[in-house]
Amino acid sequence: MKLVLDVDGTLLEYDKYAAFNFGEPKPGIHKWLIQQVEAGHEIILFTTRCDIERDALEQRMRRYLNP
């Protein structure tokens, strides 16, 4: 199954927009994401950030999921 997840305010803490300022992961989200990946689900990140920020965010999330 494909899981489409919003980033700011859902996976990561979010107060207000600031370029290249990504919040910390919400409590428990790392374990939940790993469980979803191990169950065979495809994680698709959704964000309205610009392309350059989206690329940086994707790299950060990949490091987070694959330390």
C-alpha positions in Angstrom: 0.0 0.0 0.0 1.1 3.5 -0.7 1.0 5.9 2.3 1.0 9.6 1.4 2.0 11.6 4.4 2.2 15.3 5.0 5.5 16.4 6.5 5.1 19.8 8.3 2.8 19.3 11.3 2.3 15.6 10.7 5.6 13.8 10.6 7.6 16.8 11.9 6.8 19.5 14.5 5.7 22.7 12.8 5.2 26.2 14.2 5.6 28.5 11.2 7.2 28.5 7.9 10.9 29.3 7.6 13.0 28.2 4.5 15.1 25.1 5.1 13.9 25.0 8.8 12.4 21.6 9.3 11.0 20.7 12.7 12.0 17.7 14.9 10.2 14.4 14.3 7.1 14.0 16.3 7.2 11.5 19.2 6.8 7.9 18.1 6.9 8.7 14.4 10.3 7.0 13.8 9.0 3.7 15.1 5.8 3.9 13.2 7.5 4.8 9.9 9.9 1.9 10.3 7.0 -0.5 11.0 5.2 0.7 7.9 8.3 0.2 5.7 9.0 -3.2 7.2 5.3 -4.1 6.5 6.0 -3.4 2.8 4.3 -0.1 2.5 5.7 2.6 0.3 6.1 6.0 2.0 5.3 9.0 -0.2 6.1 12.4 1.4 3.8 15.3 0.6 4.8 18.9 1.1 4.0 22.3 -0.5 7.6 23.4 -0.1 9.6 24.5 -3.2 11.7 22.0 -5.1 15.0 22.8 -3.5 13.5 22.5 0.0 11.7 19.3 -0.9 15.0 17.8 -2.0 16.7 18.7 1.2 13.7 17.4 3.2 13.7 14.1 1.3 17.4 13.7 2.1 16.8 14.4 5.8 14.0 11.9 6.0 16.1 9.2 4.2 18.9 9.7 6.8 16.3 9.6 9.5 14.9 6.3 8.3 18.3 4.8 7.4 20.7 5.9 10.1 
